[in-house]
Amino acid sequence: MNSLVQQLDIYKQEIISYNVSNADEVEAFRIKYLGTKGIIKHAMGFMKDVPNEQKREAGQLLNEFKLMVEAKYESLKESFSASEQITNTIDFSLPGNIYNVGTRHPLSIIRNKIVSIFQRLGFAIAEGPEIEDDWHNFGAMNLPEDHPARDMQDTFYVNQNPTWLLRTHTSSVQARVMENQKPPIRVICPGRVYRNETISARAHCFFHQVEGLYIDENVSFADLKQTLYFFVQEMFGKDVKVRFRPSYFPFTEPSAEMDISCLICNGDGCNVCKHTGWVEILGSGMVHPKVLENFGIDSNKYTGFAFGMGVERICQLKYRVNDLRLYSQNDIRFLKQFTSVI
Ligand code: PHE
């Protein structure tokens, strides 16, 4: 009993002068005295050795000791958090820091929008390599050997191997899809394409396309028209007028280019529509039977349509950007103006 009293006195002295300077030390105090393996637990263990007639007194002593430890713990906690408040220099009422987050590139915004419209019609996304071979870019697409597009003037060829080239359109992706899949095929092919052009406000050596391909039984020109009409309405609104003009592409027959009424001048005539009131936005047509046969697709059973559009052109109409060079100059004063999907 005496030894218990002595031992508790030593602890009491220690507790009275106990000081802390941070939250970790408050926690260390708690663990030392009040923890599951702490001093109080340990002291309670002495009770069993105390003779019965002294148990009452010992119990009281221990209880007092426990209350003292708990009171000290509370005051340490409080004094510490009070001193923390004084030394805390953060003013939570100040406005926060503004972090600059990037914005999507305008071409990405428009490409995503185009792709999502066709995805809603059930088109899947297909992608392919930017370095292509002659067959996928030209041959399979029914471009004759002497077609001017193959000319060095228009196409970038790879020096080490001139049968390789930078794709001039994403029709090469359609070729790869027809090579690997059986009809029904319904894909949309977004991607960067390259042409050997002198860089100016109106032309660039690379630009972006979204091409589409739909092959199944009984696909008709009416399907082509309705699909593209739906696209235009979703992209430009219900009031936009559409017209198809006969055209020529080696890989489609018949072929048509689609114009929309000029959004800049509402058809009155301006620089963008060259005072015609109409702007061309895409090429299209029924897939040429030869192209289908190139991939072993029976052209008596299957028909299809294809179309291709330039993302920069759609962007120009939507955002009224007149100089193609702006898209690749990486000037953030230009780029950060396009934040919303329109
Ligand atoms: N490949 C054509 C181009 O790059 C676009 C196109 C695709 C036209 C499909 C008709 C059909 O200009």
Boltz pocket constraint, residues with backbone or C-beta under 6 A from the ligand:
constraints:
  - pocket:
      binder: B
      contacts: [[A, 168], [A, 169], [A, 170], [A, 171], [A, 211], [A, 212], [A, 249], [A, 252], [A, 256], [A, 283], [A, 284], [A, 285], [A, 306], [A, 307], [A, 308], [A, 309]]
      max_distance: 6.0
